[in-house]
Amino acid sequence: MTQPEANNTEHIVKNVDLIVSKSDEAGNITYVNPIFMKISGYSQANLLEQPHAILRHPDMPKVIFKYLWKNIKEGKDVIAYVKNLCADGGYYWVLATVKMAKNPDGSFRNYMSTRKCITENAKGTISELYKTLLELEKTEGEEASEKAFYTFLDDNNINNADSFNAYMKNLNK
């Protein structure tokens, strides 16, 4: 499945909406709830077995996903803002909580992501950060974007996944 061309149509995630998905170790979608399909505009058949990256909006800097995957593969939950691409080329912003689910014996079961709406304050703040990171990525490369991201973390006294998650949740107030 190919991604649609992005446009400026925003699909609003309401405060009663809870978007849920699960994926395998490779990040391929294995489950989506009905609200996920409604907001994204994709059918279940279009989403299952597809990589989560199919929803990646071109405004998202790669470093955010690199940080997210690094931490969840280590078994740490991550809370991050994500701008997703809809089937019609529109987009929606969410605050995603991503975690690794394990079987009773401790082995990997799946990755689970729940997403909820974000405040205008959070959207404004995070949009500016992501815009800066993406511009660096495009003009100076991924290393420059990653360096700027880690400088942002240092400047905000964010030194681990827990403090990152607390910062992200606090922005959404």
Rosetta blueprint (number, residue, H / E / L):
1 M L
2 T L
3 Q L
4 P L
5 E L
6 A L
7 N L
8 N L
9 T L
10 E E
11 H L
12 I L
13 V L
14 K L
15 N L
16 V L
17 D L
18 L L
19 I E
20 V E
21 S E
22 K E
23 S E
24 D L
25 E L
26 A L
27 G L
28 N E
29 I E
30 T E
31 Y E
32 V E
33 N L
34 P H
35 I H
36 F H
37 M H
38 K H
39 I H
40 S H
41 G L
42 Y L
43 S L
44 Q H
45 A H
46 N H
47 L H
48 L L
49 E L
50 Q L
51 P E
52 H H
53 A H
54 I H
55 L H
56 R E
57 H L
58 P L
59 D L
60 M L
61 P L
62 K H
63 V H
64 I H
65 F H
66 K H
67 Y H
68 L H
69 W H
70 K H
71 N H
72 I H
73 K H
74 E L
75 G L
76 K L
77 D L
78 V E
79 I E
80 A E
81 Y E
82 V E
83 K E
84 N E
85 L E
86 C L
87 A L
88 D L
89 G L
90 G L
91 Y E
92 Y E
93 W E
94 V E
95 L E
96 A E
97 T E
98 V E
99 K E
100 M E
101 A E
102 K E
103 N L
104 P L
105 D L
106 G L
107 S L
108 F E
109 R E
110 N E
111 Y E
112 M E
113 S E
114 T E
115 R E
116 K E
117 C L
118 I L
119 T L
120 E H
121 N H
122 A H
123 K H
124 G H
125 T H
126 I H
127 S H
128 E H
129 L H
130 Y H
131 K H
132 T H
133 L H
134 L H
135 E H
136 L H
137 E H
138 K H
139 T H
140 E H
141 G L
142 E H
143 E H
144 A H
145 S H
146 E H
147 K H
148 A H
149 F H
150 Y H
151 T H
152 F H
153 L H
154 D H
155 D H
156 N L
157 N L
158 I L
159 N L
160 N L
161 A H
162 D H
163 S H
164 F H
165 N H
166 A H
167 Y H
168 M H
169 K H
170 N H
171 L H
172 N L
173 K L
